[in-house]
Amino acid sequence: MTGTDDVEAEQPLACLVVGGGPAGLMAAEQVARVGHGVVLAEARPNLGRKLLLAGRSGLNLTHSEPLEAFAARYRPPNNPKIYNSLEAFRPQDLCTFLEDLGEPTMQGSSGRIFPKSWHATGFLRAWLKRLQALGVQARVRHALTGLERQANGTWRADFATDDGPISLAAASVILALGGASWPRVGSQGDWASILQDLGCRMLPFAPSNCGLKRSWSAYFQERFAGSHWKDVSLMLLDEAGTPAFGPSRGDVTLTRSGIESGAVYPLSALGGGKTILEIDFRPQTARDQLAADIARLRPRASLAKKAGALKLPASFVPLLKEAPQASGDLLDWIKAFRLPLEGQMGLDRAISSQGGLALVELDEAFQLLRSPGLYAVGEMLAWDAPTGGYLLQACISQGFVAGRAVAQGLSAA
């Protein structure tokens, strides 16, 4: 990108975008597209680090669900700011956007949408090249340390850089600073105090879309960490055994400290304390049919042989020693195994975070109500969604809305 000299601007910038993730990139593009100058500041050495990390094993961009069903996946539910942003820049629009960057998309059998290359590298490179052509100036290794509204209505943003502190003035500032998950790529939530100093309401950060903790025995850790439960159905229960969330179906990965996977993540937002996971190891088989299958087994056969004949995972019988069932028989254990859990994995291993800047602080364009000219978008806001393309889509949609609003305001001035 152009213009990397760390010099205070003599004249206020038209727009300063702080944060080089998908939300910030989209916001910067919308402003630059109509001819306004944009500086894009990023704390890390390069742009799009979290996007690249998310795409290492196949980047799930968005989902093909109808908009009403799509929007219903978000928390808090039925929030007009979230819905309106998704309506303004829909999943179909994201697919078209990527195709314009030379990255065609494809739809999986689950309805999830991916780039045909499966990775973010190609289209991120093309996106940055387009932003450069639009005149967007990138300034990396610029960590935001403060924000202050000046007497003339502009904003002063203070940064720590490798060459010492600098300040930039801008008519409009769009913050896209990320949440508190994956801190190694820069999402640390350490910007919260800056907004609190402006009088903004913040909600505490907590992990979401993360694994759930279980203290396994040393034997179970060594023997089964890294193994899987294939095609199981999961239901989260509270301590009293009442269903709290689910079912969620898919594969589960056993780790040394608990369980993780796309089937686990939807349950994790409600798994902050001690809960119980109810597991159906054979969701594809009706209970009556499974009872008949068990009845045909040799009565004197060992439990391990019965489990093998029923094609249960190798960890099933040892799991009974890890979490003895209070009652029931083999049929109950297969269809409704209860595994006590010990809470969520930490923010350092979470895909996303709950908490952040409260949505009530923002108008429909993601401008702070008490701070005209200052906008906030993406995971730094207190919304959450399951994996499956929902997180990335919302970040980009919010960046689109805020960037368009700033562009319109600058053009009208």
Secondary structure by P-SEA (a helix, b strand, c coil): ccccccccccccccbbbccccaaaaaaaaaaaccbbbbbbbbcccccaaaaaaaacccccccccccaaaaaacccccccaaaaaaaaaccaaaaaaaaaaacbbbbbccccccccccccaaaaaaaaaaaaaaabbbbbccbbbcccccccccbbbbbbbccccbbbbbccbbbbcccccccccccccccaaaaaaaacccccbbbbccbbbbbbccaaaaaccccccccbbbbbbbcccccccccccbbbbbbcccccccccccccccccccbbbbbbcccccccaaaaaaaaaaccccccaaaaaaaaccccaaaaaaaacccccccaaaaaabbbbbbcccccccccccccccccccccccccccccccccccccccccccccccaaaaaaaaaaaaaaaaaaaaaaaac
